[in-house]
């Protein structure tokens, strides 16, 4: 697939790199794309670097991993480019985000708050509860496959996300709709609970896979 990574920092850069290695075409982006030129060269022809607008237009899917305080500006600037597309939301409110913003977003539910920024996109909350080190260890076989919780109100987008989580070397755990993503936002039992899929399902009270 063609995937745009908007915010190619620690998490976005790691997941995007693994996707390239799995055979996907990935455009890495940030406000300063020149910082990632070497990353693109090292990964080969399936990797490219551009502005956030270029990455949004490039991808059939967009992974957004930026500071939460920047999300409203990202949504404003990319609303047309992301219209109708699947958007993976990996953004979490945390300091130095304004305390008032953090309280409001976490009270509403982070996934539901993000969905209001992207009403014309097909949102999946994914890669938000795990860190890049754990993803990398899973993809490289240095740990058991990492259970990654995900949630969406769009069944087709959810199924595609399952596939791309597996292509990132992890094991998807579907939690439910966007309202159910509260269980793996900051403060929830699934946040940064790095374990395999069976352990994550037990933690979240979900039935085990058959």
N, C-alpha and C positions, 0 to 999 in steps of 0.2 A: 504494500500500500504506500501511498504518499502521505506522510505525516509531518505536520508542522509542530515544532516545539517552541512555545512562546514562553521565554524565560529559561534559558539553557544553563542554569546554574547547577548546583550540586545534584538535585534530584532530576530535573529535566535533562541535563547533560548526560547523566548516567543512564537513564531509561532510554533516551534517544540513541546513545551509543550501542546499547544492547539490541535495539530494534534494527539498526543498520547491520549489525553482525548477523541478525536473523534474516536479512534479505530485504528489508524495507528501505524505501527512499525517504530520508529525513532531512528537513530543512531546520537548522538550529537558528534561533534568533534571540536577540535582546536589544535593548536600547543602544548598545555598543557592539554591533556584530563583528567589528574588527578583532575583538578579543578572542573570537572562536575560529579564526582562519586556520590556525594550526590543527585544531581538533578536526576540522573538515578534511584537511590534507592527510592526516594520519588515518582517517577512517576510509578514505578512498572515494570512488565516484558516486556511491549511493548517498553520500553526505554532502550537504551544502550549507551555506551560511547566508543569512539575509536579515532584513529588518523584520520587526514583528508583523508588519503589513504583508510583506512578501511570504513569510511563513504561513500566515493565515490563508492567503490565497492559494498557496502551494498544496496544502494538506487536504486530503479527504477527511482526515481526522486532525484535531488540534489538541495537544496536551498543553495546558496552561499551568505554570508553576511560578507564580510571581508573588511578591508581598501583597497581602490582602488589601492594604491601603491603596495599591495601584490598580486594583481590579476594575473600579468604576471607569478609570481612564482607558484601560485596555478595552473594556466593553464598548465604550463610546467610539473609540477609534476603529474597532474591528467589527462593528455590528453588521455591516454589509458583507464583508469578506467571510464571516462565520455564519451567515444566514442559512439555515437548513442543514448545517454540518454537525457532525458529532463532536462535542467538546468534552474532553476529559479534564475535570476540575481537581487539581491537586493543591489548591491554595488553602492556607490556614491562617486565621488571624492570630497574631502574637506580637509581642513587643519587638520593635518600636511602633507598631500600629497604635493609633489613639485608643485609650482605654474605653472611651464611650463607644467607638466602633466595635471593639472586641466584644463588649457586653451585649450590644444589640444583635450582632451577627450570631453569637453563640446561643443567645436566648431564642432567637427565631429558628435556629438550626442552620449550620453553615451551608449545607447543600441547597436548602430552600432560599437562602439569601443570595447565593451565587446564581441560582436559576432566574431570579428577578433581573439580574444584569444581562442575561442572555435569553430573553423570552422566545427568540426565533431560532435558537439552536437546540440540539438534542443533547442534553447534559447528562454526563455520567460522573458521579463522584468516585474517584479511583486514584490510587497512589498517594492519597492524602494522609494515610494513617501509618505509613511505613517510611523508613529513611533509606537514603541511597546506599549506605553501607550494607544494609541487610539485603537489599535488592541485588546488589553486585555479588555478594557472597552466594546467594541463591543461584544466580545465573551462571556463576563459575563453578558450581558444584561443591562449594566449601561449606555448605550447610544443607539441611533438608530444604526442599522447595518451600519458599516462603508463602504463607497464606496472606493474600491481599484482599481486603474487603472492598466491595463495590456496590453501588446502588444507583438506580435510575428509574424514571417513570416511563422510559422508552424501551420496550422489550428488545427490539432489533439492535438498538445502540448498546444495550447491555450484553447481548450475545457477541457482538463484535469486540466489546471491551474484554470479555472473557478470553477471546482468542489472542488479543494483544497483550494481556497480562501473561498468558502462557508463553508468548513469544519473547517476553521480557525475562523468562526464566523463573517465573513464579506460578503459584496456583491460585486461581480466582475463587473467592467466596462471596456469593451473591447474598446480600443482606436483605434487600427489598427495594422499595421505592425511595425517592429522595428524602422523604420524611424520616425513613428508618436509618438514614446515614448518621443521625445524631449519635447512635451507639458507637460510632468509631471516629467522632470528632474529638478534639482535645477535651479531656475530662471524662470521656466515655470509656467503657471497658475494652473496646477494641483499638484504642489509639496507642500506637507504638508498642503493641503487644506482639512482638516479633516471635512467631512460632509457625508451625506447619498448619495446613488447612484444617485438619481434624482438631487441633488444639484451639484454633481460632473459633471454629464452630462451637466447641464446648464453652469457650469464654463468652460467646454471644448468645448462647442458648438456642442455637440453630440445629436442625436435624443433620445427622451425618450423611455424607454422600453414600449412595448405594453402589 
